[in-house]
């Protein structure tokens, strides 16, 4: 890495979500996307052409590129560990799409491997860096709700098969509403409450098969291998509790519901799967909500990658860390085990340090490196 130069980035995995990443990563002046890689060579070439990326090819080619310092791993969840491990072995910093890996053992191995190699490991979601959740963080830190006591988080949808042209992976190990959408809600709660210490949960699966609803495979039936409705109670080390419901079994579409209650007020947060949104505050004893506009950056997916690049240059911790993602993974694994065994399950692992809030004037569009 040359001081003052943009950080060289390779995007590995050029599927649906890569458009959101590439739109932003190619616009951030502190980053330079040098390579697009995919198992499908034509797809990698198409994304490289669409976003002005100078090179494309295989994952091996991306890892061998001398200018690539950070790999953005957007592969399917089942490949997250192996691609990240290969990148770490090549001396690259790694950003994984969520979840970090499929299970806590392989996740912990990645965290240890990255530390041993002296490279950074980061992981989605980075939505908590957006204006909406950063405004919530500042309000909680400033005492707007008093002492935080509890949280309530809810997502209900019919499932992604109605709109996604290849939704099968959402219903395999590493998918379902818990592993697909749960990280947004659990990361939001973790950055406000800190580490969870134990969970209790129940889970169910409404149907054994689902049908692709759009695209060239529309009408194709496929198997469901994971729970599609999960309800969990979380107990946090600092004393708070939270209730979480995530479901792909509801005919209603209710997403983005998060409320935090404290001794002095309740705060309604914006959707944790978004980077923007307004907030509402209702003091204890009041019948009225006060709307609060979010303040901060709303650039979108890739903000965590940018924060990693800037943290590298400054010698500071990055915020969407591997340790935070590993704790969320440990929490989801505990939820799975509790639902299976019918008892409270402790959240294993070393925990994490709650990341510092972003400065209110943090601007992705300004060159900082």
N, C-alpha and C positions, 0 to 999 in steps of 0.2 A: 504494500500500500504506500503510495506516494503522498506525503503530507499535502493537504489542500486539494487533492484530487477527489472527484466523486468515487464512491465505492462501487466496484464492479460486481454486477449481480447476474446470476443465471436463474431463469424460471424453469423448473422441472415439473412437467405435468401441464398440458395445454388444454385442459377440459373447460367446462362451462365457467367455473369461477376464475379462470385465468384472465378473462376479459376485464373483470373488475380490478384485479391486481395490476395487470399490464397498463391499463389506463392511467393508474396513479403512479406506479413505479417509474414509468417513462417520463412523467411530468415533474417528479421531484428533482430539483437541481443537485441535491447531495448524492444522488444515485445515478448509475449508468447501467442500463440493462444491456448486456453483451450477448446473451445466448438464450434461446428457447429450445427445450428438449422435451421429447415425448416418445413413447413407444411407437406411436403412429408418426412416421417421418413427415407425411403430408400435412398432418395437423400442426406439427412444430413449424414447418415451413410457412404455413398459412398465417400463424400467429406472429411469426417473426416479420413477415411482409406487412401485416396489418398494423403493427406497432413500431415499425422502423428499427427492429432489432437486427444487428449486423450479422449474426451467425445463428445456425440452428443445427440440430442433429440429435444424437443419442445422449443419455445421461452420462455415459463414459466420456463422450466428447466434451460435455459441459464441465465435468470435473477436471479434465486435462487442460482446459483453457487457462492460460497463464494470467489473464486479466480478471478472472472471476474470483472474488474473495468471499462472496456470500451466496448461498444457494437457497432459493425460495422453493420449498418442496410442496407442490400442489397435487401430488399423486393421490390415489385412493387411500383410505385409511390403512388398508392391509399392507401397503407399501411404505408407509411413513417411516417405520423403523429402519428398514434396509437401505432406503435411499439416503436418509439422514446419516446413518452410520457410515456409508460409503463416502459421503461428503466430508464428514468429520475426519475420516481416515485420509482424505486428500488434503487436509489442512484448511478446509473451508468453514466459515461460520454458517450456521443453518437457521432458517426460519421454516417451521413446519406449519402447514394448515392443521386445524384441529380435527380429531384429538391428537395429542402428542404421539401416542402409539395405541395399539389395541388393548394393552394391559399394563398394570403398574410395574411389573418386573422388567419388561423391555423398555418402558419409559425411564425407570431409574437407571438402567444400563446406559441409555443415551445421555442422561444428565451427567453421569460419572465419566463417560467416555469423552464428552465435550470438555469437561473440566480438566481431565488429564491431558488432553491435546492442546489446551490453552486457546480454545476457540469458543465463540458465543453460541448459545442455543436459545432461540426464541420460538414462540408458538402463538398462533391464533387461539382465541379471538383477541383482536386489538381494538374492538369497539369501545372498550372502557377508556380508551385514550381520546375518544371523540368528545365534542362539546357537551353533549347531553349528560353522559355519565361523569365527566370531569366536573361539570357544574354541580352535580349531585355530591361528588366527593368533597368539593370545597364547602358546600352548605353543611354537610355532616361534620367536617373537620372544624368549621367555624361555630358549631354548636347550635345550628338553626333548629334541630329537632331535640336538643338536649342530649341525654345519654342514649345511644341506640339500644333498643331492646329486642326488636324482632323484624323479620322480613316475610313478605308474601310474594311468590312468583308463580306466574301461570302462563302456559302456552297450550292452546287447543287448536288443532287443525285436522282436516280430513286426511292429511298426509301428502307427500310431495309427488306421488305417482300421477296426479292429475295434470301436472304441468311439466315435469322433468321427462325428457325423452328417453333417458336410461336410468330409471330410479331404483334398479334392483339393489345397488350397493347400500342404499339407505336402510334396507331391511335385512342386511347381513350383520355378522359380528362386527362391532365397531360402529354400527349405525343405530337405527331406532331413534325415537325422540330424545332419549337420555343422552346418547353419545353425539347425535347430530346437533340438537338445539340446546341440550343441557349445558354445554360449556359457556354459552353466552350468559345464562342466568347465574350459574355457579361462579363464574369469574367475576361478574358484577358483585355478587354477595361477598365473595372472598376479598375483593379490594376494599370493601367497606367494613367488613366484620373481622377479617383475618382468617386464620386456619379453622376449618371444621374439625371437631374431635370425635364425633360419633353420629351415626345416622340410623333411622328406621324407615322402612319402605315397603310398599306393596306394588305389584306390577301385574299386567295382564296383556293378552294378545287377542284382539277381537276376531281376527280372521287368519287362516293358515295360508291363504294366497291373496294376492292383489293383482290388479290389471293395469298395464301401462295405458295412460290416458291421452298421450299426445306423441307426435313424431312418427317416424317410420315403423316403430314397434307397437303403435297403438293397438289395443285389443289383446296383446300378449299377456298371458297369465304367468306369474312368477311366485316363488315361495317366500314366506315370511319366517325368519329364523330368530327374531328377537322380540321382546316385549314392545308393544306399541302404545301402552299407557303406563305411566309411572307416577306414583305419588310418594313423596319423601318428606320426612321431618329431619331437620339438621340442627345439631347442637354445636355451637361454636366455642372455642377455647376461651374467648374473652367474655362469655356469658350470654350472648345473644342466641336466639333460635330463629329458624326460618322454615316455612312450608313451601314446597316446590311441587307443582304438577306440570308434567309435560306429556302431551298426548297427540298421536296421529289417528285417533279413533273418534274424533268429534265432528259432527256435521257443521258445527259452528266454527268460525275462524276468529279466535281471540288470541292475539299475540302481543307480546311486549308489555305484559302487566307485571310491574314490580312496585311494591310499596315497602318503605322502611318506616317503622314506628319507633319513636323515642319518648322520653319522659315529658317532652314539651310539645311535640308536634308529630304529624305523619307527613312523609314526603313521597309523592307519587313520581316515579322515575320514568324517563322515556324508554322506548323499546331497546333492550340491551343488544339487539342485533342491528342497531343503527348507530350512526355516529352523531346524529343531530336530535332534535326534538325538544319540546318544552317540558317543564316540570310544574308540579302543583304542590303547594304547601298548605296544610291545614293545622293550625295551632290547636292544642288540647283545649276543649271547651268551646271552640268556634264551630259554627255551622257552615262557614264559607271557606272555599279554597281560594288561594291566591296563586295566579299563574306566574311562573318565573321563566324568562327566556334563557335558553342556554347560551353560554359564551365560550368560545374556543374554536378549535379546528374541526372541520367536518369533511376532510379530504376523502375519507373512506378507507377501504381495505388496502393494507400496505403501510399505514401509519406506524405500525409496530416495527416493520422493517426499517423505516426511516429513523425511528427512535433508536434502534440498534446501531445504525450507521453513525448517528451523532454521538451516541454513548461511547462507541469505540474510539472516535476521534478525541473525545473529552476524557477518556479513562474513567467513565462513570458506569454504574449498573444500568442496564436497559430494563424497561418496565414490564413488557410482556415476556417474562423470563421462562426458561425451561422449568425452573423450580415451581413457579406459579402453575404452569400447565400440568406438571406432574402431580401437584396437590389436587387439582381439579380431577385429574385422571384417577387418583387414589380415592377421591370422594365418590366418583361415579362407580368405581369398582365396589366400594362399600355399599352403595345403594343397591347394586345388583345382588350382592351377597345377602343383604338384609331381606330383600324381596324373595329370594330363593329359600332362605333359612328361617324366616319369620321371627327375627330377633334384632335388637340393637347391635350394630357392628361398629367397632372403632375405625377411624380413618387412620391408616398406616402412613408411614413415610416421615421424612424429616421436616415437613412443613415448608414455609417460605416466609420471606420478609415482605410485608405489604409495600408495593412500589410507591415511590414518591409521586405526588400529584404533578401533572404537567404545569409549567408556568402558564398563566392566563394568556400571555402573548406568544405562545409557541406557534410558529408559522411554518407549515410544510413547504411553502413556496419560496422561502428565503434561503439562500445558500449559507450554510453554517460551517461546513467542513473546510 
